[in-house]
Amino acid sequence: TVSHRILTLELRKLEEAGVVRRTAHAGYPLRVDYDLTAAGSKLVPLIDALGDWWEDTEDDRAGRVSSTAETKLDTAA
């Protein structure tokens, strides 16, 4: 779970970087929408590829975590 404060800070960074566009709507309660900019849209294929890589290498990472845990157990004994 991400806190409201952290989400707001990260969205501001993305807005400053030109990745998202913030639109505040008048009224109560305040409503804010975020949309990808043209530059942000260019990142979608890269993010998708990173997600695919993460899924494809899940077994490799699980093996490293397991062997690291075993090494720590052996060292502690």
N, C-alpha and C positions, 0 to 999 in steps of 0.2 A: 504494500500500500504506500502511495506517495502522498505526503501531506499537501494541503492546499498551498502553503507557502513555497514549498520546493517546486511544485508544479508551476506556480506563477513565475518564479525566478527563472526556471528553465525555458518557459515559453517566451519570456522577455529576451533571453539570450538568442533564441531562435529568430525572434522578430528583428533584433538588432543585426543579426547576421544575414537577414534578407531571405530566410527560409520559409517563414510564415508571415501572414498578414493578419493583424488584429483589427476587428471591427466591433466597436462598442455600440450598443443599441440603447436609445433613450427609454426611460421608463423605470418602473420599480417592479420587481427587483431588477437590478442591472443585469443585462445579458451581454455576454461577449462571445463572439465567434472567432475561430482561427481557421484560416485556409492556407494551403500551400501556395507559395508564389511560383512563378515560372522557374526560378532557380531551385526552389524546393522540390518541384516536380521532377527535375533532372536527377535528384538524389534517389528517387523511388527504385530504379533498377539496381542501384548499388546496395541499398538497404535490403532489397529482396535477395540479392546474391549473397550478402552477408548472412541473412537468415538461413538460406539454403546450406551454406558452408557450415553454420553452427549445427544444423540438424544432421548433416552428413558426417560430421566429426564427433558426434556425441559419444559413440562407443570408444573412440580414441581417448577422449577426455575422461570418461568413466574409468578406463584402465589405468590412466596415470594417477587419478585420485586414489584408486584402490591400492596401487603399488606404493604410493607415498604414505598412505595410512599404515600399510604393513611395515614399511621401513621404520616409521616412528615407533611402532609397537616393538619391533625387534631391538631398536636402540634403547628403548626404555627398560627392557628386560634385563 
